[in-house]
Amino acid sequence: MRFVACCALAFVTLTLGRPARADQIILGDTNYPRARVTGFSDGQLLFVSIDGAERAAPISDVRLIYVDSVSGFADFNEAEKLVGEGLAAQALARYERSWRLGKRFWPDLIATRLLAACDKAERIDRATLNFIRVARGKHSGPKSAAMLIPQAIPKKRTPEAVRAVEQLDAALRKVGNDSEEALYRLLRYGILTRMGSDRTDEDARVVAGMRIPAPVRSGRAYEIQLSAMERAFTEPTGAALSGLDRAIEDCPDEQLADFLLLKGRLLLNSAETREEIIRASWPFLRVTIHMPGDPRGAEGLLGAATALERLGQPVKAVQLLEECLAHPSVGSEVRSEAEAAMKRLTAESAGS
């Protein structure tokens, strides 16, 4: 409701008592009235604020754009208003009309807003069409598409999901560069796995093994790759560990803990010697030591405690389990495993 009220207020201020031919941008809770959009490039909206300062903002952070510095944007402005009111499905036709009439950088910018609206409206086929359109755009390109990889994917096979996969298959047959290819493969895997397709295992191996190109290293991209790795990597083979190390090196900070935890689990599940167990504990300890405030820290403590138990150090293992249970963000599944381990270790200690 706060966003809807904010948008309503924004449009009131735009139409009452201000000079004409100005734009307005809302970034998060920051409002830039009487601004002027000057460009769009590689996912960055470029504009000049009322104080004359040149600014840039990731298109994924932009909550609303109102355009009055250029004529012919009535449909676009109404579409932005509808999305702000939670009526994304009703905005799609207006975005499409404004996209067809746009010039210069505007069609690529409008395509990003249309893509986001299609995702909000849970239209995976239209979202995929515009995802490809954005990835190929002269002013948008793969970097913009990586910020807006669709997330509202049906949890079963639907005609819309099938059409989306067909669109991605066609795009892969005439892909323009490595960044585009990576994006199409990531989204296709994300859709196939939700559909329960028999192609999923093959796609998981491909997506898990690829190095995501620098321009498209977004959180959503690595979220999908992590899912593929969890499916494809069942043993710590050389290829699996190399893939994980690449992801650990390249991924955004918010995904780092997930890849470290996966590496720790893979190593610990197959560890037999003392040296292998010690090596398996390192990724878990890296999460607990270097990311103490991360919500996944409790899982790191549990993994490290499991390694210490296998190394014959029950007292230290119990200490870590106590930290795990006291972690402010411990989840129910991790808590249950930690409590079971604590009960087992304290029983063994009492019996010895």
Salt bridges, closest charged atoms under 4 A:
ASP29 OD2 - ARG2 NH2 3.42
ASP29 OD1 - ARG63 NH1 3.08
ASP51 OD2 - ARG55 NH2 3.52
ASP68 OD2 - ARG18 NH2 3.49
ASP75 OD1 - ARG94 NH1 3.08
ASP75 OD2 - ARG97 NE 3.09
GLU80 OE2 - ARG113 NE 2.96
GLU85 OE2 - LYS81 NZ 2.76
GLU96 OE1 - ARG133 NH1 3.75
ASP125 OD1 - ARG123 NE 3.40
ASP125 OD2 - ARG163 NH2 2.94
GLU160 OE2 - ARG163 NH2 3.89
ASP169 OD1 - ARG188 NH1 2.66
ASP169 OD1 - ARG199 NH2 3.30
GLU180 OE1 - ARG136 NE 3.99
GLU181 OE2 - ARG185 NE 3.08
ASP201 OD1 - ARG231 NE 2.70
ASP203 OD2 - ARG188 NE 2.99
GLU223 OE2 - ARG220 NH1 2.72
GLU230 OE2 - ARG265 NH2 3.91
ASP245 OD1 - LYS263 NZ 2.75
GLU249 OE1 - ARG211 NH2 3.41
ASP250 OD2 - ARG211 NE 2.69
ASP250 OD2 - ARG217 NH2 3.44
ASP258 OD2 - ARG296 NH1 2.79
ASP294 OD1 - ARG296 NE 2.79
GLU299 OE2 - ARG265 NH1 2.76
GLU309 OE1 - ARG344 NH2 2.83
